[in-house]
Amino acid sequence: MKFARIFILFGVICLPVGCVRDVVKDVGSRPAEASVVRPDGETRDECRNAIRRARIDARSGRYRLYVFGRDRYDDRFARFLAEYMKARYGIDLVLSEPGDPDRSQCYSNEMDKIIMNTFGPDVLAEAEQEARELFDSQN
């Protein structure tokens, strides 16, 4: 009987400690969440910092819209459209390609949301159409 009490007491005390030890061991073997690289190549901390930068830039009146496809526009119209968007909306138009090392996916996504909320969801399409009409009338 005394042996049974000791065994039960041992089980009550040691089993939870053993489970906790395994959980701690398991957590310690995983990489830190902040250092996990996301599919776009940025760590979680880098992404948070990029989002913070986008919000600070927008509050300061600096908007940057990334558009994929440098071959989307001819060079003369691309320059004209960039100047038009800067003059009309205060938006810097940046033509880039997927995987461009100078572009942060997190920054770009956050800035896109901010621009769409501030200027409307069709701001780029409207600017392209207006700029194309002006560009064609000048040439």
Secondary structure, 3 states (H helix, E strand, C coil): CHHHHHHHHHHHHHHHHHHHHHHHHHHHHCCCHHHCECCCCCEHHHHHHHHHHHHHHHHCCCEEEEEECHHHCCHHHHHHHHHHHHHHHCEEEEEECCCCCCCCHHHHHHHHHHHHHHHCCCHHHHHHHHHHHHHHHHC
